[in-house]
Amino acid sequence: MLEQIKETILEALPDATVYVADPNNDGQHFEALVVSPTFEGLSLVKQHQMVMNAMKEKFETTVHAMALKTFAPSKWESEKHKFNVN
C-alpha cells in the first residue's frame, strides 16, 4: 500500500519527492511527506489540497487516514533536519 500511495501522489505531482510510512503497521493510517517545486508560492492549505485531491479515490476505498507534511524545496532545505527520511 505504501508504494501505491506514493505512485498516486507522483501521478499528480511528477516532480515531487515522496516519502510514505505506515507508523502503526495497520495498513490504514499513513504518513506522507511530499516535497515539490510545484508548491513554491502556494499556501500550506493549497499544497495539502493538491495531495489530498490526488488521494481522493484511495480514501474512498483503502486509506482511512493520512498525516501529511508538504514542503516547497526551499522550505524543505531548512526543515529536513527535523525528519528521519531516507
Contacts in CASP RR format, 6 or more apart in sequence:
PFRMAT RR
TARGET T0000
AUTHOR 0000-0000-0000
METHOD contacts of the structure
MODEL  1
MLEQIKETILEALPDATVYVADPNNDGQHFEALVVSPTFEGLSLVKQHQM
VMNAMKEKFETTVHAMALKTFAPSKWESEKHKFNVN
1 22 0 8 1.000
1 27 0 8 1.000
1 30 0 8 1.000
1 62 0 8 1.000
1 63 0 8 1.000
2 20 0 8 1.000
2 21 0 8 1.000
2 22 0 8 1.000
2 30 0 8 1.000
3 20 0 8 1.000
4 58 0 8 1.000
4 62 0 8 1.000
5 20 0 8 1.000
5 30 0 8 1.000
5 32 0 8 1.000
5 55 0 8 1.000
5 58 0 8 1.000
5 63 0 8 1.000
5 66 0 8 1.000
6 18 0 8 1.000
6 20 0 8 1.000
6 32 0 8 1.000
8 54 0 8 1.000
8 55 0 8 1.000
8 57 0 8 1.000
8 58 0 8 1.000
9 16 0 8 1.000
9 18 0 8 1.000
9 20 0 8 1.000
9 32 0 8 1.000
9 34 0 8 1.000
9 51 0 8 1.000
9 54 0 8 1.000
9 55 0 8 1.000
10 16 0 8 1.000
10 18 0 8 1.000
11 54 0 8 1.000
12 50 0 8 1.000
12 51 0 8 1.000
12 53 0 8 1.000
12 54 0 8 1.000
13 34 0 8 1.000
13 36 0 8 1.000
13 38 0 8 1.000
13 50 0 8 1.000
13 51 0 8 1.000
13 54 0 8 1.000
15 36 0 8 1.000
15 37 0 8 1.000
15 38 0 8 1.000
16 34 0 8 1.000
16 35 0 8 1.000
16 36 0 8 1.000
16 38 0 8 1.000
17 34 0 8 1.000
17 35 0 8 1.000
17 36 0 8 1.000
18 32 0 8 1.000
18 33 0 8 1.000
18 34 0 8 1.000
18 35 0 8 1.000
19 32 0 8 1.000
19 33 0 8 1.000
19 34 0 8 1.000
19 85 0 8 1.000
19 86 0 8 1.000
20 30 0 8 1.000
20 31 0 8 1.000
20 32 0 8 1.000
20 33 0 8 1.000
21 30 0 8 1.000
21 31 0 8 1.000
21 32 0 8 1.000
22 29 0 8 1.000
22 30 0 8 1.000
22 31 0 8 1.000
23 29 0 8 1.000
23 31 0 8 1.000
28 62 0 8 1.000
28 63 0 8 1.000
28 64 0 8 1.000
28 65 0 8 1.000
29 64 0 8 1.000
29 65 0 8 1.000
29 66 0 8 1.000
29 67 0 8 1.000
30 63 0 8 1.000
30 65 0 8 1.000
30 66 0 8 1.000
30 67 0 8 1.000
31 66 0 8 1.000
31 67 0 8 1.000
31 68 0 8 1.000
31 69 0 8 1.000
32 51 0 8 1.000
32 66 0 8 1.000
32 67 0 8 1.000
32 68 0 8 1.000
32 69 0 8 1.000
33 68 0 8 1.000
33 69 0 8 1.000
33 70 0 8 1.000
33 71 0 8 1.000
33 83 0 8 1.000
33 85 0 8 1.000
34 47 0 8 1.000
34 51 0 8 1.000
34 68 0 8 1.000
34 69 0 8 1.000
34 70 0 8 1.000
34 71 0 8 1.000
35 70 0 8 1.000
35 71 0 8 1.000
35 72 0 8 1.000
35 73 0 8 1.000
35 76 0 8 1.000
36 47 0 8 1.000
36 70 0 8 1.000
36 71 0 8 1.000
36 72 0 8 1.000
36 73 0 8 1.000
37 72 0 8 1.000
37 73 0 8 1.000
38 50 0 8 1.000
39 47 0 8 1.000
39 50 0 8 1.000
39 70 0 8 1.000
39 71 0 8 1.000
39 72 0 8 1.000
40 72 0 8 1.000
40 73 0 8 1.000
40 74 0 8 1.000
41 72 0 8 1.000
42 50 0 8 1.000
42 72 0 8 1.000
44 70 0 8 1.000
47 70 0 8 1.000
47 72 0 8 1.000
48 68 0 8 1.000
48 70 0 8 1.000
51 68 0 8 1.000
51 70 0 8 1.000
52 59 0 8 1.000
52 68 0 8 1.000
55 63 0 8 1.000
55 66 0 8 1.000
59 66 0 8 1.000
69 83 0 8 1.000
71 79 0 8 1.000
END
